[in-house]
Every structure is written in C-alpha cells, then in structure tokens.
Amino acid sequence: MTNEVTAAALVPAAAGGAPVGDRGAFWRRRVAYTLLIGYALLMFVPFAWSIITSFKTLPDSVRLTIVPQPFTLQAWEFAFTQLTPSLPRLFLNSGIIAVVVTISNLLLASMAGYAFARLRFPGREILFLIVLATLMIPDQLRLVPVYLILNFLGLTKGLLQYGGVILILAVSGSSIFLMRQYFLSIPRDLEEAARMDGAGFFRTFWQVMLPLAGPALAAVSILTFQGTWNGYFWPLILLQDQDQWTLPLGLSSFRLAGGLATNWPPLMATVVMATIPIVILYLFFQRYFVEGIAASGVKG
C-alpha cells in the first residue's frame, strides 16, 4: 500500500506537472526567458544591420531599408582590394599582438593569481590592493610616463613597436583578479594531497591547480583576446608605421572628403570580418567562459 501511494505521488512530477503552489515560479521563469531572449535579439540588431549595410551602396547605406537596393558586393571588394595596408596584413598584425598578449596574460595572471590565493608572504594583501587599484587608472593618465619608458628601451621604432604594445598589455589586473578568485574556490585538500606526495608549490601549481583552472583560463582567454583585438589606444600611440597597423586603426581608412564623411558599406564589411574571430573563440569556449566567470565570484 505504501509503495502504491509513493508511486501515485510521483506521477505528476514524471508527467511534467508543476508542484502544487509553484505556478508563480513557473510564470516568473517564462517571463525571465522571454525578457532574456528579447534582450539578446536587441543586442544582435547592430550586428545584423552591419551585415545588411555591407551589401548596400553608399547612398543607400544612409536609408533605413532592410533590403539593399540594389544588392551589391562592391563594399566587400573594396575592403579586400583598396585598403592600405591590405586587409590580410591588418588581420596578421592584430592576430600577432592578440595571441601573444593572450598567452602572456594566461601565464603571468595564473601564476600571480595562485600566489595571491595560496601563498603566504609579507605584504600580500597590500600588493593585491595595488593590483586592483591599477584598474582605476585610465590609460590616458599614464600615457606620458609609459611612452617615455618605452622610448628609453627602444620599443617605439621599427618592428619593436609590436613589443611595446605587447609589453604594456602583457598582464592586466582583471586577469589576475579572475585567476585569484577561481583558485580560492578550489578545495585545499587537493593541494595538501600533492604536498603529502612531496610536491612543492611550483609543481603543485603546474600539475594540480592549473589543470583544474580550465574555466578561469577560458574566461581570461576570451576577455583578453577580445580586448586586445579591439584595442585602439595603445596601437594608435605606438604603431607609427602604417604597415604595422591593427584592424581598429585600419578602420580609420574609410573616410571620405578629407575626413568629413564615412564610407559606410566597406567599413561595415570590415567590421563583420573583424568580428568573426571573436565569435568563433566564444563559441568554442562559451561553456567554460560562463563557468569561470560564475566560479570567480564565489569566494573573495
């Protein structure tokens, strides 16, 4: 008799019915999903409009029409053949800087984050506060001293200009913060087990902690790559040779009539192509990205 009652009580849940008194939560969930989907579609509108504009002519690009009249590929042809430097060169320059900066942030931020999370040394909390304070200092405020230092080191001429940009962006306070917070969420039992096996701090970091920090590393990778790929300020200051321009600098080439107008269709075509690497990176690591951001805020 008891088994029959239990089975009967489980029938509504198995059939997908909501528990008694849970109708409010059901509708709140539906409303939340509706709002989130609507917000996502709203955020997609600028990108969709960029795609549409890239197939228009210049006169048609200023009209609020969804269907290009006429439909043309002239903007894409212009972007591939008329840009100086060429579009592949812009992609190469941006790719080199973004990849190197991303790798350096992963390496340096993971080591610094582990040190701030697990190691005990004098002034640890003060140093971490200094790291967080760097997030409140705008680039424009430190422009002059940073440029003078790079000029003294010879990183403002020739191919070494790449090195100047990479050195400035080699590690960021936000990357260190994310890694520290994630390391704090990992149980200490794993480290203690490694130390019982004779592993030191460095070996524990490389063989135990770093493999477990995959979601945080994915989050740092996406944020750093996107920020560097779209970066404009430091490349504008340091990359004086046109052949070394990155994509954001190349977008300034779409100016007409002495800089008083913008050639919108090829500009939008280039923007769409420049967005593709970021989209691909996020699609591959989105699950780890969300997990890393969520876990980084658990403990502080």
N, C-alpha and C positions, 0 to 999 in steps of 0.2 A: 504493500500500500504506500509506503514511504517513497519507494522508487517511482511509482506512478505519479505521485504529486510533484516530485522533483522534475521528472521529465515534462510534465504539463507546464510547469513554471518556466521551463527553458524554451518552450515553443515560440513565444512572441519574439524573444531575442534572436533565435535562429532564423525566424522568418523576416528579420529586418525591422521589426517594430520597435519604436522608441519606448524606453521605460516610462512608467506612469509618472506624470508630473514633469516630464522632460521636454515637453513641446516648446517651451520658451527657448531652451538651449538649441533645439533643432532649428528654429527660425532665425535665431541670432547667428548661427553658423552659416545659414544660407545667405543672410544679408551681408555677412562679412565676406563670403566668397564673391558675391555679386559686386561689392564695392572694390575688392582687390582686382577682380578681372577688369572692371571698368577703368580703374586707375592704370593697370598695365596697358590696356588698349590706348588710353590717353597718352601715356609716355611713348607709345610706338608711333603716334601720329607724326612727330617731326621727322623720324627716320623714313617713314613711308612717303612723306612729302618730298624729302630729299631725292628719293628714288624717282618719283614722278617728275620732278623738276629736271633731273639729269637727262630726260628724254624730250625736253622741250627746246624750242628756240629761245633766244634772248628776249624778244618782245613778248612771247607767250609766257615766259617764266614769271612775269610780274602780275599775271592774271590768276585769279582764284578758280582755276579749272582743274578738275581731277584727271581728265583725259587729255593728253598732249595734243595740240592742234597747230601744226602737224607733228606726228611722231617722227623723231629723228635721232640718229646716233652721232651727230656732229659733236656733241659735247664730249662723249667718250673718246672719239677720235682726236679731238683737241687735247684732251688730258694725256693721251698716250704719245702724241707726236709733237706738240707745241710747247710743252713745259720746259723751262730751263732753271735748274738741271732736270734731267728726264725723270719720269715717274719711277722707273726701276731704281735709279740712283737715290731718290728720296726714300723709297722703301728700304733700300740697303742701309742707308745712314741711320734711319730710325731703328731698324732692326738690330744693328750692331750695338747701339747705345742702350736700347731697351733690354736686350738679352744680357749684356754684361752687367748692367745695373741690377737686374733682377737676380742674377746669380750671386752678386756681391751682397745684396740685401739678405738673401736666404742664408748665406754662410755667416756673415757678421751678426745679423739680427738673431739668428738661432743661438749662437754662442753667447752673445750678450744677454739674451733673454733667459738662457739657462743659468748663467752666473747670477743674475738678479733674482731668480726664482729659488735657487737651491744653495748656492754658495754663501758662506758667512764670511764677510770681510769688513774692515773698518770703513765707515762712510758709505755703505751700500745704499741705504735709503736716501741719503743726500744726493748721491750720484744719480739715482733713478729719478728723483725730482728734477734734477738738472736736465736729464734726457727729456722728460715731459715738458719742461719749460721751453725747449727748442721748438716745440710745436706751435708756440705762441709768437715766435719771432718771424715776421714775414721776410721773404727773400729780398725784397727791395731795401729792407733796413740793413742787411748785411752785404749788400752788393759791393760797396767800395772796398772794405777790408778783404773780402774773399777774392775780388778781382786783383787786388794788389799782391796777395799771396800767390795766386796762380801765375801772375805775370813774373814774379820773382823766381818761381820754379820753372819758367819757360813753357807753361802749358797754355799759352794764348796764341801760339803761332803754328802754322802748318798742321800736320796730322795730329800733333799733340793737343790740339784743341778738343779732339774727342776725349782725351784723357782728362782734361779739365772738367768737362761736363760729367763724366763718369765719377771722378773723384768727389765732386760736390754731392752727387746723388747716391754714393756708394752704400750708405745705410741711413735709414730715417728713424726718428723717434717712434713713429706709429708702428713700424715693423717690429722694433724691439718690444714695444708695449704688448702687441698681439702675441708674440712668442712667449714673453714672460707670463702673461695670463694663462696661456694654454699649458705651459709647463707646471704652473701651480695647480691645475686641475688633474694632473696625473698622480695617482697614489704613490706615496713614498715607499710602499712595500716593494715595488719593483726595483728601486734603487738599492734598497737595503739588501735584497736578494743578490744583486750584482756585486755589491761590496763584500758580501759573505763569500763569494766565489773569487775574491781577490782583485776585482776591477777597481781602478781608480776613477777620479772624477771625469777625466777625459775619455777613457774607454766607456764608462757608463753613459756619457753623453752621446757618443757616436753609435754605440751598439744597442743601447736600450732606449734612451729618451728620444733621440732624433727620429728613429723609425716610427715611434708612437705619435709623433707630432705631424703626421701627414696632412690632416685637415688644416692646421695652422699654417703649414708651409704652402699649401694650395692657396689659402687666403692671401698670404703675403705675396705670392707669385702674381696673382691676378691684379691686386691693388697696385703693386709696384710696376708691373709691366704696363698697365693701363695709364698710370700717372706719368711714366717716363715716355711712353709712346705719344701721349697727347701734350707733353711738356712743351712750353713755348718760351718761358722767360730766360732760363739759362742758355739754351741753344741760341736764342736771339743775341745774347750778350757775348758769347764766346765763339760761336761759329761764324767767323768773318768771311771765309771763303765760300762762295756760292755752291761749289761742288760738294761741300760738306753739310749743306742744309738738311734738316729733317723735314718730315711731312708738314707739321704745323707751319714751318717757315715757308715751305713751298706753296702753301695755300694763299700766301700773300701775293702770289704772281697773278692772280685772277682779278687784277684791277684794270679798269679802262679809263680813257680820257684823263690821263695824268693822275689817276688815283681817286677820281671823283665818282666813279661808278664801279660796279662789280659784275663780272661775267658769271652769272649765277649757274647756268647749266653745267659747264665743265667743273666749276667749284663743287657743286653737289655730286657730280660723278666721282670726283677725287675723294670727297668726304665718305661716300658709300664704300669705296675700295679701302679707305683707311680704317673703316670700322670693322671690316671683315676679320682681321687677325684677333681683335678683342673678342668678337662674338665666338670665334672658334675656340679660343682659350677658355672662355667662360663655359661653353657647352661641355667641354671635356672635364672641367674641374668644378662644376657648379655644386655638386653634392658635397664635395669636400670643403668648398668655399663656405657654404651655409653652415656646415657642422663646425668649421673652425671659428667662424665669427661668433656662433652661439656659445661654444665652449670657452672662448676667450673672455667672455663676460661673466662666467660663473663665479670666479673667485678672485679676490684682489686684496 
